[in-house]
Amino acid sequence: MSKILSLLVLITVLSSCMKGESVDLVIHNARVHTMEDGNPIFDAIAIKDGKIVEVGPERQILNKYRADEFIDAQKKDVYPGFTDAHGHILSYAKQQLSVDLVGCKSYDEMIVRVEKYKSKKNPKFIIGRGWDQSLWKENEMPNNKKLSEIFPNIPVCLFRIDGHALLANDYLIKQSNVIEKFANDPELNQGGYFFNDSTGGFTGIMVDNAMNPVLDILPSFPDKELETAILEIQAELYGYGITGVHEAGLEYEEVQLLKKLIDADKLGLNIYAMLAPTPKNIAFAKKNGVYTHENLLIRSFKVYGDGALGSRGAFLKQVYSDHDHHHGYLTTSMKRMNEIADLCTKIDYQMNTHAIGDSTNRVLLELYERTFAQNPDHRWRIEHAQIVDPADFKLFASAGVFPSVQPTHAVSDQRWAESRIGAHRMEGAYAYRTLLEQFGMLAIGTDFPVELTDPFLTIHAAVQRKNAENFPSTGFLPKEQITLEECIKGMTIWAAYAAFQENELGTLEKGKDATLVMFVNPVKSNAVFVPNFAHTTWIKGKKVYSVE
């Protein structure tokens, strides 16, 4: 019987080559998830000139179209290409060129990795990224005593995993003159701090704005090395079926680098860029307004409202449970945030603000309310929305604020989050179900390289509320789980809507870009994590990745 069915399909395909409308590609014998309302699933899809011509039943598509290429999907799942709605391609590229400190289990292991890097690369300035003291037995912020002893004559700058704190050796502290600058600059004091030990001595740890004097003297990586790293990252993303990234905060020079790669026909990812609100970028936005350069779209500013919870820079209404008298802080003043909001309103840009703590979320929701009164469809975003006072959730609906969240943060932070904020504030923590019910949509990403790029870890965290090791067994704050379909919408149609691209991307329907992915395994959410990967990835009908 199976041979007869295969013969009938072959006859149908051959006959369709002889008649019907001409297209470039037909994918059939598939499970095509359109991600439209109701998420209908069809058997086949026809593509021409980079656009979707039709999605429908197997017989209908094969009878109607003749194609240059037919692909038998063998019942594999086909979805719109996934979008990571909050990632950092340039930061990831710089991490790949730095000392890799991700996963270090101790301070000593971190030192060993730095020594190996120095021995191999012989750099004039050592930059490392990715340490996380919560993985260490002592679970305490490190100090620079040993670092300075081993590296007395070269600047060493080691960034924490979240990028909101760094450890500097004495050589770099002296070179940057950071202590004197911090003492004389109120802005550094208001939006950051030095971390001292129990005796009051400076440990070499700087958090948020206190890092600025060091950041000002960091050397740049050569463009050629960055380009190579960016293309390697693109290949990694394609391999997971990720075809787009909302790049969360670019400098002017980084925009030019991406444009250069696009012009060279090397960078095919759909990139929705949020600009850092620097003078150069503000001048660019005022001059160009909403800006498109092939697959690069720019119409937003990324603003840092506060720091990170892990380094105690998130701005909280009540003090940190594990740090008396400390609330965190705003890293951008309200005066400045209002100025950026006015600019965004004037030039029709989004304001996408990093807000971790419940106090920061509150002041941003109130600021955004003013915009909602002028434009209910503003789509301004709060990035992260990690800790929200339960009384403030309703403002996401009333002010039309788009929550942009990263589910893997929840299962990474669950080891220590309650120690930071106390059990009484966990009700409003990592509350993706509540945020979805308020606004009706979520933009979902990873915040890579803080977390891994794998979207199936995102699904596992969002739906099962577990990490890759399936911990905790009952899920972290399980009442805040969302469904598989909701999570995928957050990486397809809702992500497109969050970037004003819903007319081109996010669903598989007639007239939209033929940007899609076919997966190796069925797309499911299981109690135990099961890896999955792209089998084939297309952008505008062009195959950009194949497992074969």
SULRAVEN-V819629 format. One line per field, one symbol per residue. ss: DSSP state (H for helix, E for strand, L for the rest). burial: + if it has 9 or more other C-alpha atoms within 8 Angstrom, else -. Layout:
ss: ???
burial: ???
//
This chain:
ss: LHHHHHHHHHHHHHHHHHLLEEEEEEEELLEEELLLLLLLEELEEEEELLEEEEEELHHHHHHHEEEEEEEELLLLEEEELEEEEEELHHHHHHHHLLEELLLLLLHHHHHHHHHHHHHHHLLLEEEEEEELHHHLLLLLLLLLHHHHHHLLLLEEEEEELLLLEEEELHHHHHHHLHHHHHHHLHHHHHLEEEEELLLLLEEEEEEEHHHHHHHLLLLLLLHHHHHHHHHHHHHHHHHLLEEEEEEEEELHHHHHHHHHHHHLLLLLLEEEEEEELLHHHHHHHHHHLLEEELLEEEEEEEEELELLLLLLLLLLLLLELLELLLLLLELLLHHHHHHHHHHHHHHLLEEEEEELLHHHHHHHHHHHHHHHHHLLLLLLEEEELLELLHHHLHHHHHLLLEEEELHHHHHHHLLLHHHHHLHHHHHHELLHHHHHHHHLLEEELLLLLLLLLLHHHHHHHHHHLLLLLLLLLLLLLHHHLLLHHHHHHHLLHHHHHLLLLLLLLLLLLLLLELLEEEELLLLLLLLLLLLLLEEEEEELLEEEEELL
burial: -----------++-+++-++--++++++++++++++---+-+++++++-+++++++++--+++++++--+--+--+++++++++++++++-+++++++++++-++++-+++-++--++-------+++++++++++-----+++--++--++-++++++++++++++++++++--+++--++-----+++++++++-----+++++++++++++----------+++-+++-+++-++++++++++++++++-++-+++-++----+-+++++++++---++-++---+++---+++++++++++++++-++++++--+++-----++++++----++-++-+++-++++++++++++++++-+++++++++---+-++++++++++++--++-+++-+++++++++++++-++--++++++--++-+++++++++-++-+++++++++++---+-+++++++++++--+++--++-+-+++-+--+++++++++++++-++--++++++-+++++++++----+---+--++++++++++-++++--
//
